[in-house]
Amino acid sequence: LVSGEVRELSAPPEFSEGDARPAYSPDGRSVAFIRGDPAGNEDVWVMSADGGEPTRLTENQLRVRGVTWDSSGDHVVYSGYANGTYSIWRLDTHTRARSWLPLPGEWAFDPAIASEAGTLVYVDNWFEKNIWRVHLGETDETSQSYEAFITSTRWDSEPQYSPAGDRVAFTSSR
């Protein structure tokens, strides 16, 4: 506030992950933010900048990594996890109609909009998705051989060898 007064705007439920990443609407009357529930899911919420009860805009989004407003103030743009990747979505705050923005990258985080220019920036957060294999037993690190063992265009993790070492089970977002 211009006066320098500090006050609590929202009160997340007990045992929740709390509220994070607030973003004022262009007219300054509303605030969009991310709220985590006790189960660890996150959704986009909006409320009056003067306080009051917030309204949930998304349902069971799982994870949200950034929220902003478009220049009209009628839509929030956010990064949400769906189908094994983080994508940027545009959501009408009145109808809750949602549309996917087809942007390059599989891990699109932290959208920000320059309202006067009408441009969007975001982070294409890249993670290694492959499972690697290292041959143990070499005497020093420089002579160890390693290779991409299971490769994919999705996230592969949690590999476990079978007792005989002839098969690998793993989790994948494929």
VMD Tcl script that draws the C-alpha trace (Angstrom):
set ca {
  {0.00 0.00 0.00}
  {1.10 3.56 -0.60}
  {0.65 4.30 3.11}
  {3.23 1.66 4.00}
  {0.62 -0.27 6.00}
  {1.13 -4.03 6.00}
  {-1.85 -6.34 6.44}
  {-2.67 -9.97 5.83}
  {-4.81 -10.35 2.72}
  {-5.59 -14.08 2.68}
  {-5.83 -16.78 5.30}
  {-5.08 -20.23 3.88}
  {-6.68 -23.24 5.57}
  {-4.85 -24.91 8.44}
  {-2.37 -27.61 7.35}
  {-2.31 -26.29 3.77}
  {0.82 -25.45 1.81}
  {-0.29 -21.82 2.03}
  {-0.74 -19.02 -0.48}
  {2.02 -17.90 -2.83}
  {2.98 -15.81 -5.86}
  {0.32 -13.09 -5.70}
  {-0.32 -11.01 -8.81}
  {-2.44 -7.84 -8.98}
  {-4.91 -7.45 -11.83}
  {-4.18 -4.52 -14.19}
  {-6.82 -2.35 -12.48}
  {-5.48 -3.25 -9.02}
  {-8.86 -4.47 -7.77}
  {-8.12 -8.21 -7.71}
  {-5.28 -10.48 -6.72}
  {-4.65 -13.89 -8.27}
  {-2.49 -16.33 -6.32}
  {-1.59 -19.98 -5.91}
  {-3.01 -21.92 -2.96}
  {-1.74 -25.33 -1.92}
  {-4.14 -27.70 -0.19}
  {-3.25 -30.13 2.63}
  {-2.78 -32.96 0.08}
  {-0.14 -30.96 -1.79}
  {-2.25 -29.97 -4.81}
  {-2.13 -26.37 -6.00}
  {-4.75 -24.25 -7.72}
  {-5.21 -20.69 -8.93}
  {-7.43 -18.51 -6.76}
  {-8.58 -14.90 -7.07}
  {-9.88 -12.42 -4.52}
  {-10.58 -8.74 -4.05}
  {-7.48 -6.66 -3.29}
  {-9.50 -5.26 -0.37}
  {-9.82 -8.73 1.18}
  {-12.74 -11.09 1.57}
  {-13.28 -14.66 0.53}
  {-11.19 -15.98 -2.37}
  {-12.64 -17.92 -5.31}
  {-10.93 -21.00 -6.74}
  {-10.46 -20.75 -10.50}
  {-8.90 -24.16 -11.20}
  {-9.70 -27.59 -9.80}
  {-7.06 -30.15 -8.81}
  {-4.33 -28.67 -10.97}
  {-1.70 -30.67 -9.01}
  {1.06 -28.07 -9.40}
  {1.06 -24.43 -10.47}
  {4.29 -22.58 -11.22}
  {3.41 -18.94 -11.66}
  {0.35 -16.79 -12.34}
  {-0.14 -13.41 -14.03}
  {-2.92 -11.38 -15.65}
  {-3.43 -10.46 -19.29}
  {-3.85 -6.78 -20.13}
  {-7.67 -7.00 -20.23}
  {-7.84 -8.14 -16.61}
  {-10.41 -10.75 -17.66}
  {-7.93 -13.64 -17.86}
  {-5.21 -15.10 -15.73}
  {-2.30 -16.86 -17.38}
  {-0.60 -19.59 -15.39}
  {1.79 -22.51 -15.60}
  {0.04 -25.75 -14.70}
  {1.03 -29.41 -14.69}
  {-0.97 -31.61 -17.07}
  {-0.19 -34.69 -19.15}
  {3.34 -35.03 -17.81}
  {4.50 -31.48 -18.55}
  {4.10 -27.91 -17.34}
  {2.23 -25.82 -19.90}
  {0.98 -22.24 -20.03}
  {-2.79 -21.83 -19.81}
  {-5.11 -18.85 -20.25}
  {-8.19 -18.87 -18.01}
  {-11.25 -16.60 -18.22}
  {-11.91 -15.42 -14.67}
  {-15.66 -15.09 -15.33}
  {-16.53 -18.27 -17.26}
  {-13.52 -20.35 -16.14}
  {-13.03 -21.41 -19.76}
  {-9.41 -22.46 -20.17}
  {-7.22 -22.64 -23.25}
  {-3.74 -24.05 -23.72}
  {-1.11 -21.75 -25.21}
  {0.97 -23.83 -27.67}
  {4.44 -22.60 -26.71}
  {7.79 -24.31 -27.21}
  {9.23 -26.20 -24.26}
  {7.93 -28.95 -22.03}
  {8.48 -27.28 -18.65}
  {7.04 -23.79 -19.04}
  {7.18 -21.93 -15.70}
  {6.72 -18.39 -14.38}
  {4.72 -16.59 -17.08}
  {4.83 -12.78 -17.04}
  {2.99 -10.41 -19.37}
  {3.98 -6.90 -20.42}
  {0.44 -5.54 -20.54}
  {1.17 -2.50 -22.70}
  {3.26 -4.46 -25.20}
  {1.03 -7.56 -25.15}
  {3.97 -9.93 -24.89}
  {4.53 -12.93 -22.67}
  {7.79 -14.28 -21.28}
  {8.23 -17.57 -19.45}
  {10.93 -19.96 -18.29}
  {11.50 -23.17 -20.23}
  {12.80 -25.15 -17.27}
  {14.70 -28.16 -18.53}
  {15.32 -31.33 -16.55}
  {17.29 -34.39 -17.54}
  {14.63 -36.95 -18.38}
  {16.75 -39.99 -19.11}
  {17.98 -42.80 -16.93}
  {21.75 -43.14 -17.01}
  {23.91 -46.17 -16.37}
  {27.40 -46.08 -14.85}
  {29.69 -49.09 -14.98}
  {31.13 -49.47 -11.49}
  {34.50 -50.90 -10.62}
  {36.80 -48.51 -12.47}
  {39.56 -47.19 -10.24}
  {39.09 -43.46 -10.79}
  {36.36 -41.07 -11.90}
  {38.02 -40.17 -15.20}
  {37.95 -43.76 -16.43}
  {34.35 -44.52 -15.41}
  {32.09 -45.12 -18.38}
  {28.51 -43.94 -18.32}
  {25.75 -43.80 -20.88}
  {22.16 -42.73 -21.37}
  {20.48 -46.07 -20.75}
  {16.74 -45.35 -21.06}
  {15.90 -42.28 -23.11}
  {12.56 -40.62 -23.66}
  {10.86 -37.35 -24.50}
  {9.15 -37.60 -21.09}
  {10.41 -37.75 -17.52}
  {11.75 -41.18 -16.51}
  {12.72 -41.73 -12.88}
  {13.01 -44.16 -9.96}
  {14.80 -47.01 -11.80}
  {15.09 -50.40 -10.09}
  {17.05 -53.37 -11.42}
  {15.59 -56.86 -11.26}
  {17.57 -59.17 -8.94}
  {19.35 -60.76 -11.93}
  {20.14 -57.36 -13.42}
  {18.58 -58.20 -16.78}
  {15.54 -55.89 -16.53}
  {14.81 -52.38 -15.23}
  {11.48 -51.13 -13.89}
  {10.99 -47.36 -13.77}
  {8.38 -44.63 -13.48}
  {7.63 -42.56 -16.56}
  {5.28 -39.70 -17.43}
  {4.81 -41.20 -20.92}
}
mol new
graphics top color blue
foreach p $ca { graphics top sphere $p radius 0.5 }
foreach p [lrange $ca 0 end-1] q [lrange $ca 1 end] { graphics top cylinder $p $q radius 0.2 }
display resetview
